[in-house]
């Protein structure tokens, strides 16, 4: 009977060892699958990040082009306004006469006490 019990105990140990080895194998398979899934998810996330970065780059370039275009239009308006101004090389005789008259008026007012110096 002792041999039968030893044999039964030995079988139980072998069954338990087999169960542990099977569980270890299943755990390794699950870990490998989880690693593969994590790698897949990480690559998908990198792909989405690259797509977002590309869309952002395109939006920035479009905005930059719009600003440049608006700036060019405004500069063209300023250039046109400058070209529309009358050519003026410097003060002419009329300008000098008006300045001299203003200086005489100011001098007279100062001499008469009509204007307080600052």
N, CA, C and O atoms as CSV, one atom per row, in Angstrom:
chain,resi,resn,atom,element,x,y,z
A,1,UNK,N,N,0.793,-1.174,0.000
A,1,UNK,CA,C,0.000,0.000,0.000
A,1,UNK,C,C,0.850,1.259,0.000
A,1,UNK,O,O,0.494,2.281,-0.586
A,2,UNK,N,N,1.985,1.149,0.677
A,2,UNK,CA,C,2.885,2.292,0.719
A,2,UNK,C,C,3.384,2.608,-0.675
A,2,UNK,O,O,3.595,3.775,-1.004
A,3,UNK,N,N,3.568,1.634,-1.465
A,3,UNK,CA,C,4.015,1.878,-2.830
A,3,UNK,C,C,2.919,2.494,-3.672
A,3,UNK,O,O,3.185,3.345,-4.521
A,4,UNK,N,N,1.720,2.079,-3.449
A,4,UNK,CA,C,0.612,2.673,-4.189
A,4,UNK,C,C,0.453,4.134,-3.801
A,4,UNK,O,O,0.219,4.991,-4.653
A,5,UNK,N,N,0.581,4.406,-2.533
A,5,UNK,CA,C,0.476,5.805,-2.074
A,5,UNK,C,C,1.634,6.631,-2.625
A,5,UNK,O,O,1.451,7.782,-3.024
A,6,UNK,N,N,2.806,6.047,-2.646
A,6,UNK,CA,C,3.968,6.763,-3.181
A,6,UNK,C,C,3.789,7.001,-4.670
A,6,UNK,O,O,4.108,8.070,-5.192
A,7,UNK,N,N,3.261,5.960,-5.354
A,7,UNK,CA,C,3.020,6.110,-6.784
A,7,UNK,C,C,1.979,7.196,-7.032
A,7,UNK,O,O,2.152,8.030,-7.921
A,8,UNK,N,N,0.900,7.192,-6.255
A,8,UNK,CA,C,-0.157,8.200,-6.406
A,8,UNK,C,C,0.385,9.596,-6.085
A,8,UNK,O,O,0.069,10.570,-6.769
A,9,UNK,N,N,1.192,9.674,-5.050
A,9,UNK,CA,C,1.791,10.967,-4.693
A,9,UNK,C,C,2.731,11.426,-5.793
A,9,UNK,O,O,2.775,12.610,-6.124
A,10,UNK,N,N,3.482,10.490,-6.361
A,10,UNK,CA,C,4.389,10.833,-7.455
A,10,UNK,C,C,3.620,11.321,-8.671
A,10,UNK,O,O,4.045,12.255,-9.352
A,11,UNK,N,N,2.488,10.684,-8.940
A,11,UNK,CA,C,1.651,11.118,-10.072
A,11,UNK,C,C,1.082,12.505,-9.824
A,11,UNK,O,O,1.025,13.344,-10.724
A,12,UNK,N,N,0.667,12.725,-8.593
A,12,UNK,CA,C,0.117,14.050,-8.261
A,12,UNK,C,C,1.181,15.128,-8.425
A,12,UNK,O,O,0.888,16.222,-8.909
A,13,UNK,N,N,2.410,14.829,-8.026
A,13,UNK,CA,C,3.516,15.787,-8.162
A,13,UNK,C,C,3.777,16.036,-9.640
A,13,UNK,O,O,3.964,17.177,-10.061
A,14,UNK,N,N,3.789,14.960,-10.428
A,14,UNK,CA,C,4.021,15.130,-11.865
A,14,UNK,C,C,2.910,15.954,-12.510
A,14,UNK,O,O,3.174,16.801,-13.364
A,15,UNK,N,N,1.690,15.707,-12.107
A,15,UNK,CA,C,0.549,16.468,-12.626
A,15,UNK,C,C,0.681,17.932,-12.206
A,15,UNK,O,O,0.425,18.834,-13.003
A,16,UNK,N,N,1.073,18.163,-10.977
A,16,UNK,CA,C,1.225,19.544,-10.480
A,16,UNK,C,C,2.357,20.247,-11.219
A,16,UNK,O,O,2.223,21.410,-11.601
A,17,UNK,N,N,3.473,19.546,-11.424
A,17,UNK,CA,C,4.602,20.125,-12.154
A,17,UNK,C,C,4.181,20.431,-13.588
A,17,UNK,O,O,4.506,21.495,-14.116
A,18,UNK,N,N,3.471,19.519,-14.211
A,18,UNK,CA,C,2.992,19.745,-15.582
A,18,UNK,C,C,2.054,20.952,-15.629
A,18,UNK,O,O,2.113,21.758,-16.557
A,19,UNK,N,N,1.190,21.067,-14.622
A,19,UNK,CA,C,0.266,22.195,-14.551
A,19,UNK,C,C,1.042,23.520,-14.413
A,19,UNK,O,O,0.704,24.512,-15.058
A,20,UNK,N,N,2.071,23.521,-13.577
A,20,UNK,CA,C,2.899,24.728,-13.381
A,20,UNK,C,C,3.639,25.072,-14.663
A,20,UNK,O,O,3.689,26.237,-15.057
A,21,UNK,N,N,4.215,24.066,-15.318
A,21,UNK,CA,C,4.923,24.319,-16.578
A,21,UNK,C,C,3.975,24.841,-17.653
A,21,UNK,O,O,4.336,25.728,-18.426
A,22,UNK,N,N,2.769,24.294,-17.702
A,22,UNK,CA,C,1.772,24.762,-18.676
A,22,UNK,C,C,1.380,26.216,-18.369
A,22,UNK,O,O,1.267,27.035,-19.281
A,23,UNK,N,N,1.176,26.528,-17.094
A,23,UNK,CA,C,0.818,27.892,-16.696
A,23,UNK,C,C,1.949,28.862,-17.033
A,23,UNK,O,O,1.711,29.984,-17.481
A,24,UNK,N,N,3.196,28.404,-16.807
A,24,UNK,CA,C,4.344,29.249,-17.144
A,24,UNK,C,C,4.392,29.499,-18.650
A,24,UNK,O,O,4.628,30.624,-19.093
A,25,UNK,N,N,4.170,28.458,-19.423
A,25,UNK,CA,C,4.154,28.601,-20.894
A,25,UNK,C,C,3.049,29.562,-21.332
A,25,UNK,O,O,3.272,30.454,-22.150
A,26,UNK,N,N,1.854,29.364,-20.772
A,26,UNK,CA,C,0.726,30.243,-21.119
A,26,UNK,C,C,1.022,31.694,-20.739
A,26,UNK,O,O,0.652,32.616,-21.467
A,27,UNK,N,N,1.684,31.894,-19.608
A,27,UNK,CA,C,2.038,33.249,-19.167
A,27,UNK,C,C,3.037,33.871,-20.137
A,27,UNK,O,O,2.913,35.045,-20.489
A,28,UNK,N,N,4.037,33.081,-20.575
A,28,UNK,CA,C,5.009,33.613,-21.542
A,28,UNK,C,C,4.336,33.983,-22.869
A,28,UNK,O,O,4.648,35.011,-23.471
A,29,UNK,N,N,3.417,33.136,-23.309
A,29,UNK,CA,C,2.680,33.431,-24.547
A,29,UNK,C,C,1.867,34.722,-24.376
A,29,UNK,O,O,1.837,35.568,-25.270
A,30,UNK,N,N,1.219,34.858,-23.233
A,30,UNK,CA,C,0.417,36.068,-22.971
A,30,UNK,C,C,1.306,37.308,-22.904
A,30,UNK,O,O,0.931,38.366,-23.410
A,31,UNK,N,N,2.471,37.188,-22.288
A,31,UNK,CA,C,3.407,38.319,-22.201
A,31,UNK,C,C,3.898,38.707,-23.591
A,31,UNK,O,O,3.962,39.892,-23.920
A,32,UNK,N,N,4.243,37.713,-24.409
A,32,UNK,CA,C,4.685,38.004,-25.776
A,32,UNK,C,C,3.580,38.681,-26.580
A,32,UNK,O,O,3.839,39.618,-27.336
A,33,UNK,N,N,2.353,38.205,-26.413
A,33,UNK,CA,C,1.219,38.816,-27.123
A,33,UNK,C,C,1.000,40.250,-26.643
A,33,UNK,O,O,0.721,41.140,-27.447
A,34,UNK,N,N,1.125,40.472,-25.341
A,34,UNK,CA,C,0.955,41.827,-24.797
A,34,UNK,C,C,2.053,42.753,-25.316
A,34,UNK,O,O,1.781,43.907,-25.648
A,35,UNK,N,N,3.281,42.262,-25.390
A,35,UNK,CA,C,4.378,43.073,-25.927
A,35,UNK,C,C,4.134,43.424,-27.388
A,35,UNK,O,O,4.341,44.563,-27.807
A,36,UNK,N,N,3.689,42.431,-28.162
A,36,UNK,CA,C,3.404,42.684,-29.581
A,36,UNK,C,C,2.278,43.708,-29.728
A,36,UNK,O,O,2.358,44.600,-30.573
A,37,UNK,N,N,1.244,43.587,-28.919
A,37,UNK,CA,C,0.125,44.547,-28.965
A,37,UNK,C,C,0.601,45.942,-28.561
A,37,UNK,O,O,0.203,46.936,-29.169
A,38,UNK,N,N,1.458,46.017,-27.528
A,38,UNK,CA,C,1.995,47.313,-27.092
A,38,UNK,C,C,2.831,47.942,-28.198
A,38,UNK,O,O,2.743,49.148,-28.430
A,39,UNK,N,N,3.633,47.146,-28.874
A,39,UNK,CA,C,4.442,47.671,-29.983
A,39,UNK,C,C,3.538,48.172,-31.105
A,39,UNK,O,O,3.788,49.223,-31.696
A,40,UNK,N,N,2.488,47.410,-31.392
A,40,UNK,CA,C,1.539,47.818,-32.435
A,40,UNK,C,C,0.845,49.131,-32.055
A,40,UNK,O,O,0.715,50.033,-32.882
A,41,UNK,N,N,0.405,49.228,-30.806
A,41,UNK,CA,C,-0.262,50.460,-30.345
A,41,UNK,C,C,0.700,51.648,-30.384
A,41,UNK,O,O,0.310,52.751,-30.767
A,42,UNK,N,N,1.946,51.426,-29.991
A,42,UNK,CA,C,2.934,52.511,-30.004
A,42,UNK,C,C,3.190,52.985,-31.427
A,42,UNK,O,O,3.279,54.189,-31.669
A,43,UNK,N,N,3.309,52.064,-32.363
A,43,UNK,CA,C,3.542,52.450,-33.762
A,43,UNK,C,C,2.331,53.187,-34.325
A,43,UNK,O,O,2.481,54.163,-35.060
A,44,UNK,N,N,1.139,52.723,-33.982
A,44,UNK,CA,C,-0.072,53.419,-34.434
A,44,UNK,C,C,-0.118,54.839,-33.861
A,44,UNK,O,O,-0.495,55.779,-34.560
A,45,UNK,N,N,0.264,54.994,-32.592
A,45,UNK,CA,C,0.286,56.323,-31.966
A,45,UNK,C,C,1.322,57.214,-32.645
A,45,UNK,O,O,1.063,58.395,-32.874
A,46,UNK,N,N,2.487,56.665,-32.967
A,46,UNK,CA,C,3.500,57.452,-33.680
A,46,UNK,C,C,2.991,57.868,-35.048
A,46,UNK,O,O,3.243,58.988,-35.492
A,47,UNK,N,N,2.281,56.978,-35.715
A,47,UNK,CA,C,1.707,57.310,-37.022
A,47,UNK,C,C,0.688,58.440,-36.910
A,47,UNK,O,O,0.669,59.353,-37.735
A,48,UNK,N,N,-0.156,58.373,-35.888
A,48,UNK,CA,C,-1.136,59.457,-35.688
A,48,UNK,C,C,-0.425,60.768,-35.352
A,48,UNK,O,O,-0.836,61.832,-35.814
A,49,UNK,N,N,0.632,60.696,-34.556
A,49,UNK,CA,C,1.388,61.910,-34.201
A,49,UNK,C,C,2.032,62.516,-35.449
A,49,UNK,O,O,2.040,63.735,-35.620
A,50,UNK,N,N,2.570,61.660,-36.317
A,50,UNK,CA,C,3.167,62.168,-37.564
A,50,UNK,C,C,2.108,62.836,-38.438
A,50,UNK,O,O,2.364,63.881,-39.036
A,51,UNK,N,N,0.930,62.241,-38.512
A,51,UNK,CA,C,-0.159,62.820,-39.314
A,51,UNK,C,C,-0.593,64.167,-38.743
A,51,UNK,O,O,-0.833,65.112,-39.494
A,52,UNK,N,N,-0.694,64.256,-37.429
A,52,UNK,CA,C,-1.070,65.524,-36.787
A,52,UNK,C,C,-0.002,66.576,-37.058
A,52,UNK,O,O,-0.324,67.721,-37.377
A,53,UNK,N,N,1.258,66.197,-36.933
A,53,UNK,CA,C,2.353,67.142,-37.179
A,53,UNK,C,C,2.329,67.630,-38.627
A,53,UNK,O,O,2.571,68.808,-38.889
A,54,UNK,N,N,2.043,66.744,-39.550
A,54,UNK,CA,C,1.987,67.139,-40.967
A,54,UNK,C,C,0.822,68.090,-41.224
A,54,UNK,O,O,0.969,69.072,-41.951
A,55,UNK,N,N,-0.334,67.802,-40.631
A,55,UNK,CA,C,-1.483,68.714,-40.797
A,55,UNK,C,C,-1.170,70.073,-40.187
A,55,UNK,O,O,-1.526,71.103,-40.759
A,56,UNK,N,N,-0.512,70.087,-39.038
A,56,UNK,CA,C,-0.140,71.353,-38.404
A,56,UNK,C,C,0.835,72.124,-39.282
A,56,UNK,O,O,0.712,73.340,-39.433
A,57,UNK,N,N,1.812,71.415,-39.867
A,57,UNK,CA,C,2.781,72.067,-40.751
A,57,UNK,C,C,2.080,72.702,-41.949
A,57,UNK,O,O,2.399,73.826,-42.337
A,58,UNK,N,N,1.136,71.987,-42.524
A,58,UNK,CA,C,0.399,72.509,-43.679
A,58,UNK,C,C,-0.428,73.731,-43.276
A,58,UNK,O,O,-0.476,74.716,-44.012
A,59,UNK,N,N,-1.072,73.672,-42.121
A,59,UNK,CA,C,-1.860,74.826,-41.638
A,59,UNK,C,C,-0.966,76.039,-41.416
A,59,UNK,O,O,-1.333,77.160,-41.768
A,60,UNK,N,N,0.196,75.817,-40.839
A,60,UNK,CA,C,1.128,76.922,-40.594
A,60,UNK,C,C,1.579,77.529,-41.916
A,60,UNK,O,O,1.629,78.751,-42.053
A,61,UNK,N,N,1.908,76.686,-42.887
A,61,UNK,CA,C,2.336,77.196,-44.189
A,61,UNK,C,C,1.227,77.976,-44.877
A,61,UNK,O,O,1.481,79.007,-45.499
A,62,UNK,N,N,0.000,77.485,-44.766
A,62,UNK,CA,C,-1.132,78.211,-45.361
A,62,UNK,C,C,-1.323,79.560,-44.681
A,62,UNK,O,O,-1.544,80.571,-45.348
A,63,UNK,N,N,-1.238,79.576,-43.354
A,63,UNK,CA,C,-1.370,80.837,-42.619
A,63,UNK,C,C,-0.264,81.802,-42.979
A,63,UNK,O,O,-0.502,82.995,-43.168
A,64,UNK,N,N,0.940,81.285,-43.073
A,64,UNK,CA,C,2.084,82.117,-43.443
A,64,UNK,C,C,1.891,82.697,-44.845
A,64,UNK,O,O,2.171,83.874,-45.076
A,65,UNK,N,N,1.419,81.881,-45.769
A,65,UNK,CA,C,1.186,82.357,-47.132
A,65,UNK,C,C,0.104,83.423,-47.151
A,65,UNK,O,O,0.221,84.406,-47.882
A,66,UNK,N,N,-0.950,83.246,-46.359
A,66,UNK,CA,C,-2.030,84.237,-46.307
A,66,UNK,C,C,-1.520,85.572,-45.751
A,66,UNK,O,O,-1.869,86.638,-46.257
A,67,UNK,N,N,-0.687,85.498,-44.699
A,67,UNK,CA,C,-0.129,86.727,-44.124
A,67,UNK,C,C,0.779,87.414,-45.137
A,67,UNK,O,O,0.718,88.632,-45.304
A,68,UNK,N,N,1.624,86.634,-45.813
A,68,UNK,CA,C,2.515,87.213,-46.818
A,68,UNK,C,C,1.717,87.869,-47.942
A,68,UNK,O,O,2.066,88.953,-48.409
A,69,UNK,N,N,0.652,87.208,-48.370
A,69,UNK,CA,C,-0.182,87.762,-49.448
A,69,UNK,C,C,-0.850,89.062,-48.999
A,69,UNK,O,O,-0.879,90.039,-49.747
A,70,UNK,N,N,-1.387,89.070,-47.770
A,70,UNK,CA,C,-2.030,90.284,-47.247
A,70,UNK,C,C,-1.004,91.409,-47.102
A,70,UNK,O,O,-1.301,92.563,-47.409
A,71,UNK,N,N,0.196,91.076,-46.638
A,71,UNK,CA,C,1.252,92.073,-46.484
A,71,UNK,C,C,1.656,92.640,-47.841
A,71,UNK,O,O,1.851,93.849,-47.971
A,72,UNK,N,N,1.781,91.790,-48.845
A,72,UNK,CA,C,2.119,92.262,-50.195
A,72,UNK,C,C,1.051,93.204,-50.729
A,72,UNK,O,O,1.370,94.206,-51.369
A,73,UNK,N,N,-0.221,92.888,-50.468
A,73,UNK,CA,C,-1.316,93.755,-50.918
A,73,UNK,C,C,-1.250,95.110,-50.205
A,73,UNK,O,O,-1.439,96.154,-50.829
A,74,UNK,N,N,-0.982,95.088,-48.902
A,74,UNK,CA,C,-0.888,96.351,-48.161
A,74,UNK,C,C,0.313,97.165,-48.632
A,74,UNK,O,O,0.216,98.385,-48.764
A,75,UNK,N,N,1.434,96.513,-48.884
A,75,UNK,CA,C,2.609,97.227,-49.392
A,75,UNK,C,C,2.336,97.821,-50.775
A,75,UNK,O,O,2.799,98.920,-51.083
A,76,UNK,N,N,1.599,97.107,-51.592
A,76,UNK,CA,C,1.240,97.635,-52.909
A,76,UNK,C,C,0.375,98.882,-52.768
A,76,UNK,O,O,0.529,99.842,-53.522
A,77,UNK,N,N,-0.548,98.859,-51.788
A,77,UNK,CA,C,-1.381,100.047,-51.536
A,77,UNK,C,C,-0.524,101.231,-51.090
A,77,UNK,O,O,-0.725,102.355,-51.549
A,78,UNK,N,N,0.428,100.977,-50.197
A,78,UNK,CA,C,1.310,102.052,-49.728
A,78,UNK,C,C,2.151,102.590,-50.879
A,78,UNK,O,O,2.302,103.803,-51.024
A,79,UNK,N,N,2.698,101.696,-51.694
A,79,UNK,CA,C,3.486,102.136,-52.850
A,79,UNK,C,C,2.645,102.982,-53.799
A,79,UNK,O,O,3.113,103.994,-54.321
A,80,UNK,N,N,1.408,102.566,-54.017
A,80,UNK,CA,C,0.522,103.334,-54.899
A,80,UNK,C,C,0.229,104.711,-54.297
A,80,UNK,O,O,0.183,105.709,-55.017
A,81,UNK,N,N,0.036,104.760,-52.995
A,81,UNK,CA,C,-0.230,106.045,-52.338
A,81,UNK,C,C,0.997,106.952,-52.430
A,81,UNK,O,O,0.861,108.158,-52.639
A,82,UNK,N,N,2.178,106.387,-52.277
A,82,UNK,CA,C,3.409,107.178,-52.392
A,82,UNK,C,C,3.559,107.708,-53.813
A,82,UNK,O,O,3.914,108.871,-54.010
A,83,UNK,N,N,3.290,106.866,-54.795
A,83,UNK,CA,C,3.398,107.318,-56.195
A,83,UNK,C,C,2.370,108.393,-56.518
A,83,UNK,O,O,2.603,109.226,-57.394
A,84,UNK,N,N,1.234,108.384,-55.820
A,84,UNK,CA,C,0.185,109.374,-56.084
A,84,UNK,C,C,0.507,110.737,-55.463
A,84,UNK,O,O,-0.092,111.745,-55.837
A,85,UNK,N,N,1.442,110.770,-54.526
A,85,UNK,CA,C,1.811,112.051,-53.909
A,85,UNK,C,C,2.504,112.930,-54.946
A,85,UNK,O,O,3.229,112.442,-55.812
A,86,UNK,N,N,2.266,114.229,-54.838
A,86,UNK,CA,C,2.954,115.121,-55.777
A,86,UNK,C,C,4.457,115.130,-55.486
A,86,UNK,O,O,4.887,115.051,-54.336
A,87,UNK,N,N,5.220,115.226,-56.535
A,87,UNK,CA,C,6.676,115.292,-56.374
A,87,UNK,C,C,7.029,116.618,-55.726
A,87,UNK,O,O,6.504,117.664,-56.107
A,88,UNK,N,N,7.909,116.573,-54.757
A,88,UNK,CA,C,8.265,117.793,-54.052
A,88,UNK,C,C,9.740,117.684,-53.678
A,88,UNK,O,O,10.121,116.870,-52.837
A,89,UNK,N,N,10.555,118.507,-54.309
A,89,UNK,CA,C,11.994,118.440,-54.080
A,89,UNK,C,C,12.419,119.188,-52.839
A,89,UNK,O,O,13.446,118.855,-52.248
A,90,UNK,N,N,11.692,120.151,-52.440
A,90,UNK,CA,C,12.062,120.950,-51.284
A,90,UNK,C,C,11.159,122.180,-51.245
A,90,UNK,O,O,10.273,122.336,-52.085
A,91,UNK,N,N,11.391,123.050,-50.263
A,91,UNK,CA,C,10.538,124.248,-50.170
A,91,UNK,C,C,10.755,125.151,-51.382
A,91,UNK,O,O,11.881,125.386,-51.819
A,92,UNK,N,N,9.640,125.644,-51.905
A,92,UNK,CA,C,9.740,126.580,-53.027
A,92,UNK,C,C,9.551,128.004,-52.489
A,92,UNK,O,O,9.492,128.210,-51.277
A,93,UNK,N,N,9.457,128.968,-53.382
A,93,UNK,CA,C,9.343,130.379,-52.980
A,93,UNK,C,C,8.085,130.614,-52.156
A,93,UNK,O,O,8.113,131.400,-51.209
A,94,UNK,N,N,6.994,129.959,-52.490
A,94,UNK,CA,C,5.747,130.127,-51.741
A,94,UNK,C,C,5.912,129.600,-50.322
A,94,UNK,O,O,5.477,130.237,-49.363
A,95,UNK,N,N,6.549,128.423,-50.192
A,95,UNK,CA,C,6.780,127.853,-48.864
A,95,UNK,C,C,7.650,128.781,-48.022
A,95,UNK,O,O,7.362,129.013,-46.848
A,96,UNK,N,N,8.724,129.314,-48.629
A,96,UNK,CA,C,9.602,130.226,-47.891
A,96,UNK,C,C,8.860,131.495,-47.482
A,96,UNK,O,O,9.057,131.994,-46.374
A,97,UNK,N,N,8.016,132.017,-48.354
A,97,UNK,CA,C,7.259,133.243,-48.041
A,97,UNK,C,C,6.295,132.983,-46.884
A,97,UNK,O,O,6.155,133.830,-46.002
A,98,UNK,N,N,5.641,131.845,-46.872
A,98,UNK,CA,C,4.710,131.530,-45.780
A,98,UNK,C,C,5.462,131.367,-44.467
A,98,UNK,O,O,4.986,131.808,-43.421
A,99,UNK,N,N,6.629,130.740,-44.511
A,99,UNK,CA,C,7.438,130.563,-43.302
A,99,UNK,C,C,7.909,131.915,-42.770
A,99,UNK,O,O,7.840,132.173,-41.569
A,100,UNK,N,N,8.386,132.771,-43.666
A,100,UNK,CA,C,8.850,134.098,-43.227
A,100,UNK,C,C,7.715,134.896,-42.622
A,100,UNK,O,O,7.913,135.576,-41.615
A,101,UNK,N,N,6.528,134.830,-43.208
A,101,UNK,CA,C,5.364,135.558,-42.673
A,101,UNK,C,C,5.012,135.037,-41.286
A,101,UNK,O,O,4.693,135.819,-40.391
A,102,UNK,N,N,5.070,133.717,-41.102
A,102,UNK,CA,C,4.757,133.134,-39.796
A,102,UNK,C,C,5.784,133.555,-38.756
A,102,UNK,O,O,5.424,133.838,-37.613
A,103,UNK,N,N,7.069,133.599,-39.138
A,103,UNK,CA,C,8.117,134.031,-38.216
A,103,UNK,C,C,7.917,135.493,-37.839
A,103,UNK,O,O,8.059,135.850,-36.670
A,104,UNK,N,N,7.585,136.358,-38.825
A,104,UNK,CA,C,7.349,137.784,-38.528
A,104,UNK,C,C,6.164,137.945,-37.579
A,104,UNK,O,O,6.223,138.741,-36.642
A,105,UNK,N,N,5.094,137.197,-37.816
A,105,UNK,CA,C,3.912,137.291,-36.954
A,105,UNK,C,C,4.262,136.862,-35.540
A,105,UNK,O,O,3.845,137.507,-34.579
A,106,UNK,N,N,5.010,135.796,-35.400
A,106,UNK,CA,C,5.408,135.306,-34.088
A,106,UNK,C,C,6.323,136.312,-33.403
A,106,UNK,O,O,6.162,136.582,-32.213
A,107,UNK,N,N,7.280,136.867,-34.137
A,107,UNK,CA,C,8.207,137.847,-33.549
A,107,UNK,C,C,7.444,139.075,-33.067
A,107,UNK,O,O,7.722,139.600,-31.988
A,108,UNK,N,N,6.485,139.532,-33.865
A,108,UNK,CA,C,5.699,140.714,-33.472
A,108,UNK,C,C,4.877,140.416,-32.233
A,108,UNK,O,O,4.773,141.252,-31.335
A,109,UNK,N,N,4.295,139.234,-32.182
A,109,UNK,CA,C,3.484,138.874,-31.027
A,109,UNK,C,C,4.348,138.789,-29.776
A,109,UNK,O,O,3.922,139.202,-28.698
A,110,UNK,N,N,5.565,138.252,-29.913
A,110,UNK,CA,C,6.465,138.158,-28.768
A,110,UNK,C,C,6.913,139.550,-28.311
A,110,UNK,O,O,7.020,139.815,-27.113
A,111,UNK,N,N,7.173,140.432,-29.277
A,111,UNK,CA,C,7.626,141.777,-28.948
A,111,UNK,C,C,6.516,142.580,-28.259
A,111,UNK,O,O,6.785,143.394,-27.376
A,112,UNK,N,N,5.273,142.341,-28.674
A,112,UNK,CA,C,4.149,143.070,-28.086
A,112,UNK,C,C,3.654,142.437,-26.798
A,112,UNK,O,O,2.794,143.001,-26.120
A,113,UNK,N,N,4.184,141.276,-26.454
A,113,UNK,CA,C,3.731,140.609,-25.229
A,113,UNK,C,C,2.471,139.801,-25.457
A,113,UNK,O,O,1.859,139.357,-24.486
A,114,UNK,N,N,2.052,139.587,-26.704
A,114,UNK,CA,C,0.831,138.826,-26.976
A,114,UNK,C,C,1.005,137.324,-26.835
A,114,UNK,O,O,0.024,136.588,-26.726
A,115,UNK,N,N,2.245,136.870,-26.835
A,115,UNK,CA,C,2.484,135.421,-26.710
A,115,UNK,C,C,3.492,135.234,-25.594
A,115,UNK,O,O,4.550,135.863,-25.582
A,116,UNK,N,N,3.157,134.376,-24.668
A,116,UNK,CA,C,4.055,134.072,-23.557
A,116,UNK,C,C,5.064,133.021,-24.010
A,116,UNK,O,O,4.676,131.974,-24.529
A,117,UNK,N,N,6.352,133.289,-23.820
A,117,UNK,CA,C,7.342,132.250,-24.151
A,117,UNK,C,C,7.185,131.062,-23.211
A,117,UNK,O,O,6.767,131.232,-22.065
A,118,UNK,N,N,7.508,129.889,-23.668
A,118,UNK,CA,C,7.370,128.685,-22.832
A,118,UNK,C,C,8.598,128.416,-22.032
A,118,UNK,O,O,8.643,127.443,-21.279
